[in-house]
Amino acid sequence: IDRALVALNFSSLQGNSAYDRLFISPQIPRNNSGQVIHSWMKRYNHCAEGGWWCGGLDPLNNWQPMEWGTFKPNFPAKDRDEKIIKYEHPPSVSTRLFCLRVTEEIWRQTATLFKAKLPQKIEIDLDGEAIGFWQWILDRQLPIIVCEGVKKAATLLTYGYPAIALPGINSGYRVMRDFQDNTIDRHLIPELAIFANKQQELSICFDYEAIPRKAKLLDTAIGHLGELLQRSGCNIKVIRLPGIEKGIDDLIVAQGIDAFRAVYHQALDLEIDIARSKRHSELTYPANLEIQSRYLPKIDFPTSGIVGIKSPKCTDKTTGL
């Protein structure tokens, strides 16, 4: 990650400064003097041992610094299942979206990469942030990558790729449930909805997952998020990592930026990716005929028996039949 980008977005915290970043919700119980009650302090006492914090800019507040963020403790706690909690977020606060601050150098790199015209004048603040980068991205409708984890977004920004980050694969939307806990609706979080403009190209790039159970959850999350973004008129693509490296940052460290450029240019439209990834749509019998074509051509179908056709939407299956 570019060092100037790190200086703008990441900071080291310990002691009370970690608590100050995490305990921002008015719902956190406090005593009469205004201090967080002992049980909560004890629950988060591992954070006082230090770690790094990352926030970002708030698209809902004119791109001002955002109070919410993530903290990676040096000595993480464990959950009830003894699984390490790598990252802590402010409790009793809805998770949000990471839009990192950038330098003028990164801005110019992005403009060169996508052959976009720069503003006549770029304002630089005292910290070295180039003001107005993300609004420029939206105004120019440049392609944006949605990834999981702020370090991955920082890695991609280092090479000029506009990347925003969710704290988890299901964090891009909220789920509404009825009294029986059945899902009745999903909607994008407000920050992400700002990026879901018509004609905007968004690419979803989550981690590689080899475990079938987790891979299925990953595919489901991509489908839900992609379909919600698509409703807003966005052009949605899916970037699939080849493995063995788990994250896009791991891929770039292990194989270099050219390895990412290769998978970036191999991104599939959402509907094609869904058709390829859904486990329940795999054919039980081997295909008798496979066709590489945008539309289904004229085929001599059998006159008896059952015929199964598998292809994405809008490939002329109905017309052919």
N, C-alpha and C positions, 0 to 999 in steps of 0.2 A: 504494500500500500504506500502511495506517495506520502512522504514525511510531512509535507505542508498540509496535506489533507488530514492526516492524523492530528496535527497540531490544532486544526480548526474544529475538529469534531470529537476528539477523544481526550479525556482528562483522568488523572489518577486521583482517587479519593480514599480517605480512611477516616476513622473516628466519626465525629458528629456530621462531617460534611457528607458522608454516605447516607446517614439518616435523613439529612435535610433534603436530599434528592429523592429519596424513596417515599418519605412520609408527607406527601403533598395533598392527600385526600382529606376533606373535612369529615369524612365518615370514620376515620381512624379514632378510636376512643382515647381521650386525654383526661388528665386529672384537673383539679380546680386551678392549678397554676399554668395549665396549657401544655404540659409535657405529656408525651405519649406514655400510656400506662406501661407498667413493668413487664407484663406478659408479652406485649408486642415488642418491646425492646429486646427481651430475651430471645424471642423468635427470630429476630434479625441480627443478633449480636455477632454472628460470623461476618457480617458486612463491615463492621467496624475495623476488622483486621486488614482492610484495604482491597482495592481492585480498580478496574477502570470503568468509566461512565461514558456513554455516548447518547446524545440527544439528536438534534437536527433542527430543521426549520418547519414552521407551522403553516401549511397551506390554507388553513381556515382563519389565520390571523395575519394576512398580508406578508407571509414569509418571515415573520419575526421568530426569534429563538423559541423553541418549544420547551415547556416545562417537563413534559413527559420524556422518558428515555429508558435505557437499559443499563444495568449494572452487572459486571462480571466479577464476582468476588474471587479473591486469591484462594480462599478456603471455602468452597461452596458447601451448602447444607445438602441434606438428603431428604427425600419425601418419605411417605409411609411405606413405600415399597423398596426403600433403600436405594432408590435411583438418584444420582447426583443432579441437583438443580443448577445447571451451568449459568443461567442468567436469571437475574431478579428484575422485576418491573414494579413500579409503584403499586402497592396493593390498593384494592377498592377503587381502581381507576381502569376504565376500558383501555385496552391496548390500541396503539395508534400506528402511524406510518412513518418510516424514516426517510426524510429528504435531506441529504447531507449538504453542508456548505462546501463550496468549491473555490479554487483559486482561479485567477485569470488564465494561468497556463493550461489548466484542465479545460476551461471554457473554450479556449482557442483550439485545443486538441479535438474537442467535440465538433466544433465548427468545421475543421479540416476533414475529419472523418466522414461527416455527412454532407460536406459541400454546402454548408449553410452560411448565410451572410451574418457577420457579427454586428452588434450595435455600433453606432458611430463612436460612442464613448462608454467604457465600462467603469463603473464606480467601484473603488476598492476601499473597504473600511480599515480601521486601525489594526484589526487582527489579520488582515490580508484576504478577507473574503471578497469575492467578486459578486456584487449585489445584483440580483435579478436573473440569475442563471435559469432557475426552474420556470419562471414565467416566460422567459425567452424560448425554452424548450416547448412549452405549451403553445405559444403563439406561432412558432415555426412548425408545430406538429411533427417533431422529430421522433423517431422510434424510441420507446422507453422499455427497459427490462424490469420486470417485477420479480424480485428474488426473496429468499428467506434468510434473514440475518444481516445485520448491519455491516459486518466485515466483508461480506460478499459484494454488497453495494459499493463499498469503498474500493474494493479491488477493481471492479468494473469501471468505476469513475476514473481510477488512476490511468486507464487506457483510453479514456474519452467516451465510454459508453454510458449514456444516461441511465442510471439504475436507482430505483427506489426499493425499499426493503420492508417486509412484514416481519414481525417477531415470530410468526409461526405460519404453517401452511394453511391453517383455517382462520387466520386473523384478518383476512381481507374483507370479511363479510360477517354480519350478525344473523343469528338464527332466531326466528320467532316460533314459539311452541304454544300449543293449547294446554288445557288443564290436565290432559293425559300425557303430556310431554311429547306429543307428536309434532313434527316439524310442519308448520303451516306456511312459512315464508322465509326467504333470505333476502338480504339487501346489503349493498356495498357499504363499507364504513365511509363517512363523509369525506375524509381526506383522499381516499382512493377514487371516490366518485368525481372529484375535481379533474382527475387525469383521464376519466372515461368520456372524452369528447368524441363527437362524430369525426370519422376519418382518422382518428388517432391510432397508431400502431403500437400495441402493447404485446410484449413477449413474456410469457411466464417461464421462469427458469428456477426450478426447485432442485433439491439434492438428488443424487443417484441413490436408489434404494434396491438392494439385492434380495432382502427378505420378502417373500411373497405377501405376507400379511400386511407389512408396512407399505409395500409397493401398491397394494390395492387401495389403501387409505390415501396414498399420495395421488393416485389417479383420480380418486373421487374428489379430492380437494381441488385439483386442477380443473376438473370438469365443472364443479360448482362455481369457482371463481371466474373461469373463462366465460361461462354462459351468462353470468351476471354482467360482466364487462361488455360482452357482445350485445346485450340488450340496449346498451347506450349507443350502439352504432360503431363501436371500435372494431378494428381489424386485429383479431387475436391470433397469436402464434404461440407454439409451445417448443421450447428448447429442451431437448432431452440429453443429459450427460451420458457418455458411453460407459462410465465406470473404468477402472476400479476406484478412482478418486471420488469421494463422496460429494464435495461441494465444488462450485465453480472456482473458488479461490484455491482449493487443493489442486484442481486440474491445471490452473495457470502456473502454480508453483512447480508442479511436477513436469509439465510438458511445454509450458510457455504460452504466450498470448495467441500464437497461431493456432494452437489446438482449440482455443475457445472460438476464434474466428471461424473455424471449420464447422463446429456444431451450431454456431449462430446462423450461418448461411444455410444450414440444413434444417432449420426450424420448419415445423409443419403447421398448417392451418389447424385451428382448434378441432374442427369436426373430423378431420382426417386423423389427428392424434387420438381422439376419443375412440374412433372406429378401430384403430390399431391396438389400443391399450385395454379396452374393456375385456375382462376375463370371461364374462358370460357369453361373449360374442364369438369366441374361438370355435372354429368348425370341428365337429367330431370326426367327420370323414374328410379325407384329403380332397382338395379341389381337383376337378377334372380339367378346368380351364382357368388360367390366370391371365388377366389383360392389364397392360400398363397404358391407360388412356384416360383423358380428361372426362370423356363421356362414354357411356356404354354403346359399342357399335352394334350393328345388326348381327344377331346370333341365331343359328338354327337350334332352337330349343327342342328337347325330347318331346315326343307326343304322348308319353305316359309316365307315371311315377311322380315323384316330388322333386322339384328343382329349387335349390337354395341359392340366392344371390347375395353376396356381401360386398357393399361399397358405400362410401359416404353419401350424405344428402346431395341433391342437385347433380347427380351423375347420370340422369335419364333412365333410371331403372323402370319407372312407371311407363314411360314412352316406349321403351324396348319391349316390355311385356305386352 
